[in-house]
């Protein structure tokens, strides 16, 4: 190959070398495919060949993955793919920020860790501030991480209660045609919250805490007139709260409480003429001390890689454009 460069990265020991290589070399194969370079192993070194700019990018990825392996953290395909994404912005080294300890432990003993830099910032803000807005597309872990931290706060006796709520707004379906009372009708909309709680607590403990009223899951309308003290409160799907509902909810905050407001500004299901309270609140409250507004992007999607591609395709088409852009940042 003409006009090519050859550079090396030292893995330092066999364990790190194998972890960066991945099962059947799947990690380096992914790097070669995505960055258009050739990588071979010489002893404990990765030897990278290709055009200079591509070699430098691959080098930054390999160096960052070796550093990640050095911490004992997982070097799986998802992490490698994310590191490649970061390298396109010359930020591959940011992957090391994810090597810190677990933010929570599930009832099965599985550690919950941040998988992206955006998630790390989101979690840090939740730990630091009283009200946090987590805004981003589907699959970025906004709700799941908030529930994990809520359960962690309860276990550490920082709060006495966990309150989870959503606006009772249909996404194309009509609640009126569903059987049962309002609580029964909105239960399907609250399913992601139930699932996350059960994963963190186990079904038996979850059921006991629900029965005792320690965990409360209710439509947003049920929050009116209350003062929510010593509680970890999560408002999910907040893009479907009106400005009036959002103000009502935020002013429920009592002593010793924390609020996390999550939503996706590209999936607003409010009727025509109704404006999202999430958009409005993020704009007017972004500079208030004790309040954080965190934006997650398609790079923070941690579901199937196809979800990231879907989000990007809709953004390119214009139908997935984040309406908060240029307003709140």
Secondary structure as UniProt FT lines:
FT   TURN            2..3
FT   STRAND          4..10
FT   HELIX           14..21
FT   HELIX           23..25
FT   HELIX           26..35
FT   STRAND          38..42
FT   TURN            43..44
FT   STRAND          45..51
FT   HELIX           52..70
FT   TURN            71..72
FT   HELIX           77..87
FT   TURN            88..90
FT   HELIX           92..99
FT   STRAND          104..105
FT   TURN            107..108
FT   STRAND          111..112
FT   HELIX           117..128
FT   STRAND          131..135
FT   TURN            138..139
FT   HELIX           142..155
FT   TURN            156..157
FT   STRAND          161..166
FT   HELIX           175..177
FT   HELIX           182..187
FT   HELIX           188..190
FT   HELIX           191..201
FT   HELIX           203..212
FT   STRAND          215..219
FT   HELIX           220..223
FT   TURN            224..225
FT   STRAND          231..236
FT   HELIX           238..240
FT   HELIX           243..250
FT   TURN            251..252
FT   TURN            255..256
FT   STRAND          258..263
FT   TURN            265..266
FT   TURN            272..273
FT   HELIX           277..285
FT   TURN            286..287
FT   TURN            289..290
FT   STRAND          291..295
FT   HELIX           298..300
FT   HELIX           305..317
FT   TURN            318..320
FT   TURN            323..327
//
